[in-house]
Every structure is written in structure tokens, then in C-alpha cells.
């Protein structure tokens, strides 16, 4: 009789332990992404400062960094000055950096840039369509594209310097 | 929007998207209200998907709103992950809802719109998991557990009924020591005749 109880206990407990072990192994708030290792969705967006239309397809042949950010986003403020410095180093080497404004107003973003610096253009995304096309769930999110226009890496939250810089070096 | 849902939304936000929630509390932020379109969408030309719409464009605002609400109910807000796009007060959800409304008005079906979001965000974006792949576990395990539990209860009940019925079949053993006393009691009660 006891072995039957033991067997039932094992049958009930083992799956629960497996589920819990798998569940504790990852951050439940970490959002899955389907965008890496596929062609980046195309877009034509206006430069916030010049009004000039920027076509992603025209940037083919160069690595591109697309950073979705907002002035109200605290991690963006932490990340941005570092990104500005990195862009100053890497833009002359052929990497294109772009900010895409996410759920924000240009006037507020201009204040943000005045405070935290600017070394690359900001694009305005009406209706957040491009953000949705890229599966953006929050800001900051940064997409790194190779010279063929494929997304090779997505950073959710501020970019990780130890991973970001070697990645750019590898794309050059 | 109830206070509990707002609190749930604030508690459920991911680290980065949670800043979206901070914006909700920032008195300096414009908050057009959850039923309004995202501010940046105003005046922007509708943008189609790669595939053509499944039907003709809708023109009745009430119908567009109804379909938008229905589709939004089935999609998860990336910020308030326990809430649907329809119920979430976050900016991100408002942006998504505005995009859904735009696509509904253009004639895209619910399936097309859901496929579009799943393509960008993965199956996770649907509140109701699909019935394929590993998601089958979500649907199948509860049924399996109910069947297993039911079987367990049935087995237990049957086993105990068997024991009781076996007990009922046992005839009391006549105790020789007690027999004289029982006979005497029955005699005093006048039951020592045919009844005893």
C-alpha cells in the first residue's frame, strides 16, 4: 500500500518540481523577442531636427544601431550620455546611430538632449508604428543591425557595454 | 479603470517598461486618457501591413470601436503584463490600441491583426495561448490533472466501499462467555421465544 502512496506522491510532486525549477530559471518579466536573426523592418521616418526623411533601406551596407528612447525614461537618461560618446567614436568608422522617439514629444526630447548630449539624429515615429514593428515593449530598447540590414542583437534596457562594443567591432 | 488594476499594472511592469508606468504618475506628462489614441498617432496617415486587408475598410466608428475593443481584449499589454491592451492604462497599450484601431478601420481581420502582433512579440502577446507546440501543456495539463484526481478519488472510494462491504459480510462470532447473560436478558425481556 505504501509504495502506491509513494508512487502517487512522486507523480504529483516531480512535475511540480520540474515546473518550478524551469520557472525559477528565468525572469518572468523578461519579454521574449522574435526579432533577432531576421531582417529589420523597414521604415522611412523624419529627422526631428531637420525634417529630412531617413530611409533605413538607404543605410544598407553599414551597421546600424537603433535606440528607442523617451525623455521620461530614467534608464534612457542613464544610458544616453554613454551612447553619445560611443556614437562619436563609431560613427566615423561607419556605424550609423539613430534614436527613435517612443511615446514622447519632440519638445521634451530636445530638452533631454540638451541635458544629456547629442551626437546622432532622432527620428519621430508617428503612432509608434515602427516601435510596434520592432516589437518594442518599453524603453530603452536598442537594436543592432549588420550591414545587410539583419537584426543581430536586441538590448532590452540599457545596453551592456561589455557586449555592445565587441558586437560593434565585430560588425566592422 | 479601477484602482486595483492600476496598482496591478504598476506592480507588474518589467524593469525597462516600468518606466512607462512612472510616466503615468509624472504630473509633467500629458495623459490623454486610456481611451484616446496615442498623441503621436494624431494626423499620421494610416500604414498598411504587407498583406492586403481581408475585407473592405470599415467606416462606422461604433463598429470600428467595437472590433478594436474585441481585438484589444485578446492581446497582452507589454507593460502591465497581466492586463489586456484594452484594460491597460499604459502609454504602450494606448499606442498598440491606436495601431489596432487603424488596422481594423483599414479592413484587417482579427486573425491578421493578431498574426501581426505575434510576429513582432511572439505567442506571448496573446492572452489566450495557442493550442499548438508546448502551449498544448497549458490546455492539456489541467484536464490531465482533473482526470488523474478523479481517478484517484474513484479508486479511493471504491477501495473503501469494498472494505465496508466486506466488514458488513462478517457475522458476529458467538461469545460463549456472554451467551448466558444474553439469554438471561432476553428472558427477562420476554424475548426468549421465537423472536430471539
Interface residues (C-beta under 8 A of the other chain):
Chain A: X8 X11 X29 X30 X31 X32 X33 X34 X35 X70 X72 X73 X74 X75 X76 X101 X103 X105 X124 X125 X126 X127 X128 X129 X131 X132 X133 X134 X135 X137 X138 X139 X140 X141 X156 X157
Chain B: X12 X13 X14 X15 X16 X17 X18 X19 X20 X22 X23 X26 X29 X30 X37 X38 X39 X40 X41 X43 X44 X47 X78 X79 X81 X91 X92 X95 X96 X98 X99 X102 X117 X119 X120 X121 X122 X124 X148 X152
